[in-house]
C-alpha cells in the first residue's frame, strides 16, 4: 500500500504539492487525475524517492522508498518512457537494470514477451516509436515482478490494441492483489480501467473516492426527450409542463429537450397528461469526463481563447484588420529601404572606331 501524509513540495516560491494525504490500496486500480501542472508527476516522483518532500512523508508498505529492501523488486514505475540510452538495444537496457537489482537474466526475455517486443529485442531503442518506448518502459516496471506499480500516462502513443492490452494488464495485476497507481488524462480509459480515483488540483486533494461515487457526486444524469417535428408548439408545451413538475429543462441544439430532476416514468406521465406524443425518451448517464470537468474547472491553469482569425480563408469572410506593413520612407526603427533599381544608361560611343580617326 502507498500512503501519503501531509505531503508538500515547494520549488522556491511555487508550491507544487500542498498538504496531500491519501492511500492507494492493493487489489484495485487507482486512477490519479488532475489538470496539467496540478502536481501529479511531482507526487509520483516523491513516492519513488526521486524528489524529497519539503514536509510530510510518503511510504510504501510502511517504509519510505529509500528504505524498502531491494526496492526495484518491490516497486516498479514508469515515469518517463524516454529515460533510455538510445544506443542500447531493448534487451541490453533491461539486462542492465536486472543486473543492478539482482534479477535473473531470464526475466528480461519474459517481460519482453509480455510487452510484445521480443521481435525487436536487439534493436536500438533510439529507433523505437513512441508506443514501442512505452512498452519498453512498462517492461522495465514489470522486471522485478513487484507488488507495487506506478504508471504515468502508460497508454501515451499506443494504438487501440496497445491501449486494450495495457487496460487488461493493469486489471490483471490488481486482481493478483498488487497495488496499481495510474496517472492519465484519458477520462474514457480511466472509466474503463480504474475502480478508485484520487483527484488533485493545484497540488491539493479534490476527491478520494470510487469512480461510481465520483460521478454521482459531481455530475447528474438526465433524460433526453424528443417530440414530433410535425406538431408545432408541442415542444414548448411539454417543456412548460415538465418545468411545472419541478424538472430542469434545457433545449438541445438538435431540437430535443434535456430534462433533469424527473425520472423517466414521470416524464412519460407528464407528456401523456399534456397530450404530447414522444418520439424519444432515453436516459443519459453522466460520464467520468463530465464529472471531472465540472470538479476541476476552477483548477485549470491553461485555458484557450477563441481564434480571432478563424474562418479567415473562407470566401467572403471578414477577418481582423491586417497588421500594418512598414512602408519605405516611414520613420520605422531599423527600417532598411533598398536603393532604387539602377537606370540603364546608353553606351558611350567607341571613339576608336570613329570616322574622324586620324589615319596616321
N, C-alpha and C positions, 0 to 999 in steps of 0.2 A: 504494500500500500504506500502511496505517496501522500504526505501530509505537510501542508504549508501553514505556518502560524505567524501572523503579523508580518508577512514578507514585504519588505520595502527595498527599493533600489533607486538611488539618485545618481545622476551624472551631472555634477556641478549644480546649477540652479534648476535643472529639469528632474522631475520625479517620474520615472518610467513605471514603477510599480509602487502602490501605496497601500500598506496595511492589509495585505491579501492573505486570507485564510480559507483553506478548502481541503478536502480529502478526495483522493482518487482511489476507489476501492477495487479489489480484484474481482474477476469473474464478470466484468461488464466493460463495454467500450464507452469511455467517457470522452465526449467532444469538448474541445476548448475553443470557444468562439470569441470574437471581438473585432472591431474595425482595425484598419491599418494604424499602426502606432499606438495600439492600446496596451502593449506590454506583454503580449503572448510569448514572443521569441525570447525576450529577456527573462521571463518566468521559467521557461524551459531550460535556458542556459544556467539559471541558478539551481534548478533541480539536479542537473548533472555536474555541478561544480565548476562550470566554465566562468561564471560570474559570482562574485562574493556579494551577498546581501548587505545593504547598508545597515539594516536592522531586521529582526525577526529571523526565522530559520525554516528550512525545509528538509524533511527526512524521507528516506526510502527504507521501509521496513524498520523504522525507528532509529535509523542512523543517517548522518549526513553522507552524501555520496562519497566523499573522500575517505570515509571510514568504513565503507562497505567492503567486506573481504572479497578480493578478486572481483572488483566492481564490473568489469566488462563481461563477466559470465553471469552476473546478476541483473544487469541493466543494459538494455540495448536502445540506441537512439539514432534517429535520422533527423538531424537538424539542418544540415546543409549538404545536399547531394553533390555539390561541386567541390567539396573538400577531398579531392582525389588527385594524386600526382598523375598528370596526363600522360607521362611517358611509361607508366606501368600498365601492364595488362590487368584485366579484371581479376584474374586468378592470383596474380602476384600481389595485388593490392590487398586482397582478402587474406592471402597467406602471411603477409607481414603483420596484419592485425592479429591473426591467430597465434603466431609465434610470440608476440608480445604478451599475450594473455594465457599462454599455455594450453591453447586449444588444439586438438589433433588436426593434422593437415587434411584428413579425410572429410572433416566437417566443411571445409572450403568447397569441395565438389558437391556436397549435399546441398548447401544453400544456393550455389549457382544453379542447380537443378530446380530448386524450389521457386526461384525468381525467373526462371526461363532464360538464363544467359549462358547455359552450358555450351552452346554452339559458338559463342564469341568470347569464351573464357580467356583465350590467349591473344585477343585483340587489345591494342592500347586504348585506354579509356578516353583519350582526347578525341577519338573519332566517334564516340558514342553520342547518340541523340539525347535530348532532354529526358525522354521516357526511359531510355536504357540506363542513364545516370541515376534516375530514381530507383530503378530496380537494383542497381548495384548498391545504392545506399541502404535499401531495405535488407539486402543480403548481409551487409555489414552489421546491421542492427540485430539480425537473427543469428549471427555467427556463434555466440556463446550460449544459445538456447536459453535466453534469460526469462525470468519471471516477470520483469517489469519492462515495458516497451513504451517509448515516446516517439511520436511521428509528427513532424512539422510539414504540413502540406504534402502528404505522401503520394497523392494522385496527380500532382502537377506534371503536365507533359505526357501523361499516359493516354492511350487510346481507350475507347469504350471497353474493349476486352480486358485491358490492363486495370481499368477502374473497377470493373466487376471482380477481378482477381484480388485486388487489394481489399475490397469490401469483404469478400469471403474469407480472406486470410485473417483479417482483424477479428471478425466474429468467431472464427475457429480458435484463435489464440485466447480470446476472452472465455470461450466455452471450456477451455482447459484449465481455467482458474487463474489466468495471468492478469496482470494489471496493464491495461491498454489505454494510453492517453494520446488523443489525436487532435491536432490543430488543423483547421481547414476553413476556407472561405466559401466552399461549395455547400450551400444550405441543403440542396436536394440530396447530396451524397451523405451529409450528416444525418438527415432524416431517415435514411435507409440503413445507416451503419451504427450510429450511437444510440445508447439507451439512456444515458445521463448527460447533462450539459453543465459546463461551467462557463459563464459568460462574463467578460470583463470589458470595461470601457475607461479609457484614460487611466489605466493602472488600477482601477478599483473594481471590486466584485459587484456584479449587477444581478447575477442569478446563479443558483446552485440547486438544480432540481432535475427530475426526469424530463425527457422530451415531451411526453404527454402533458405533464403539469405545466411545462414552459409554454406550450402552445395555448393551453386553456387559460393561463394567466395573462397572456399578452396579445391574444387575438381572438376575436369572436367569429363563430361560424354564421352563415346567413343562408337565406333561400333565394333562389333565382326564379322569378315569375315572369311569364310572357303571356300576353293576350293576343287574340287575332288582330292582324293589321286591318282587316276589312270592317271592323266595328269601331268607328270613330268615337272618341270620348270614353271608351271602356277602360283604357289605361289610367286616365285621370280619376275615373270613378272608383276603380279598385284601389288606387293609391290613397285616396281620401278615406275609404272605408278601413283600410289597414292601419292608417295613422290614427283613426278614431279608436281602434282597438289597442293602441299602445305600441304599434310596430314602428320601427325606424325605416323609412322608405327612401331609397335613393334611385334616380334613373341611371340606367346603364347606357353607354354610347350606342349600343345596337338596338335600343328601344325596349329592352327588358327592364324589370324592376329588381332592385336588390333590397330584400326585406330582412331585417334583423329584429330579434326580440320576440318573435312569434314562432311556435312550432309549425311544421308543415301541415298537420291536420287542421289546426286553427286557421291557417291561411286559406285552405280549401273551403272550410265552412264559411268564412267571411266572403269569399268570392261567390259561393253559391247563394248566400243571402242577398248579395248585391246584384245578383243576376248577371254576373260576368263569367264568360267561358274562359277556361285556361288552356293554353297550348303547351305551356311548360311550367312545371313546379318541381324544382330539383334542389337538393341540399348542396351546400358548398362548405367543405371542411377547411378551416384556416390552415395554412401551411406553416412550416417552420420558418421559411423565409419571411412571410408576413409578420409573424410574431417577433422575429429577430429585428427586422427593420423598425418595427414600432418601438421596441425596447431601446434600441441603440441610436435612434435618430438624433438624440441630443449629445451623443458622444463621438460623432464623426468629425474628424479634423479636416478632411479634404472634400470639398464639395465643388461640383462642376457648375458652370453657368451656361446660359444659352449662347449658342454660336451666333454672333452678330452677322456673320457672313453666310449663314445657312441659306441655301437657295440662290446664291449669287449668280450661278451659271445657268439658272433656268431662264427660258426665254421670257422676256418682259419683266423679269424680277428687278426690283429697285433695291439695291444694296446700300450700305452706308457710303458716305462721301469718300472718294479715294484719298489716300494720303497725298499731300502736296509734294510735287516734284520740284526741286530747286531748278531755277532757270538760269542760263548764262547771264551774267551781269548783276544778278541778285546778290545782296550782301549776305551770303551764306558763309559761315565759318568753315574754312578749309575747302571751299569750293574751287575746283580747278576747271577753268574753261579752256578747252583745246583751241589752238590757233586756227584761224580760218584757212581753208584749203588754198594752196598756192595757185595764183593765176598763171596760166601758160603765156609766156612772152614769145613774140615772133623771133625767130633765129636771126642773129646778126649776119649781114652779108659777108660772104667769103671774098675778101679783097684780093686774095692770092690768085682768084680766077677772074678778076675784073678785066673788062675790055680795055681799061686805061692802063693796064700793066705795062711797065717800061720794057720794051723788047730787049733792052741791053741786059 
